[in-house]
Each structure stands twice: as C-alpha cells, then as structure tokens.
Amino acid sequence: TYKIARSFTANIGDGSATSIAVTHDLGTKDVIVQLYDATTYETIYADVDRTSTNEVTIAGNSFPSNNIRVIVSKVI
C-alpha cells in the first residue's frame, strides 16, 4: 500500500532572512500553512505565497535560526 503525503513539516529560519522558500512536494497550491515558535509554541503570523504546486514562500520579519516550525497541510 502506498501512502500519499498530506502534510510537510520543517524547522526554518536563519536569524536574518525575511523571506524563506519551503519546498513541500505536495503537488498542489491547495495547502494550509501554519507557523509556530518551536520554543514557546506560540503561533507566528507571516505572509505566505503559494509560488508553485510544490513550494511556498514565507515572508515576514527575520526568523530566528531554526526556531520556527512550519506545517504545510494539503487540503483534500
């Protein structure tokens, strides 16, 4: 049985970038993107552009190094 990916998670941030491309490989622009601080677990709000069916670009103030958790969920 093959499982089809329905979500993607990763830690992002380098301490200075204000725009980060995230490749999720879910094959659709119909995705929901959520961000949270990996230390405090507080929700982070940012601008999200669905740049392709396999990538989103997240923009905002600088993101702390590897401390922002991004969740990309495919809408089915």
Secondary structure, 3 states (H helix, E strand, C coil): CCCCCCEEEEEECCCCCCEEEEECCCCCCCEEEEEEECCCCCEECCEEEEEECCEEEEECCCCCCCCEEEEEEECC
